């Protein structure tokens, strides 16, 4: 037999007469967004630190390359170079517009670019460098 009161108790409808469980309430959505924003605010400083450490690692590699080239220049000519331009003129480094471009001369390395400024022409002072003065 069909008992209408039992059916009414087990299958409730919302205030508009729709089916229950059709989506999330505004409160649930606000709580989910709040949790996401909290997690994003916690992870942002870690991300920025990781980016700076990555750039510093690239910079250390470039400085090691420059030091090796300067040592090789000094051994070959018996004196230290006067400038980076002299190293490029003598063929120890190749100056290119893009530091990672494939060069025709396999023995010469490209002039490294600064990972913070993206240039091999200038030396720009960053906020981190000013902080240590």
C-alpha positions, 0 to 999 in steps of 0.5 A: 500500500501507498502511505502518503505521510511516509512519502512526504517525510522521506522525500522533502522538497525545498521552499520553492517546491524543487528537489532537495540537494540541487547545488550549494547555498550561498554560505557554502560557496562563500566558505569555499572561496574563503578557504581558497583565498587563505590558501592562496595568501599562504602560498604566494610568498613561497612562490615569490621566494622560489622565483627569486632563488631560481633567478639567483641560481641562474645568476650564480651560473652566469657569474661562474661562466664569466669568472672562467672566461676571465681566468682563461683570458688572463692565462692566455694574455697574461693580464686581466681584461679591462672590460667585458667588451674586450673579452667579446672583442678577443672572441672569448664571449659572443655578444648576441641580442638574445643570450640563449641564441645558438651561435656559429662559433662553437668555442665562444660562449654567449655573453650571459644575461642578467636574469633579473633585468633580462639584459646583457647591456646594463646592470640595474640595481634591484630592491634586494641589492638596495636593501643590503647597502 
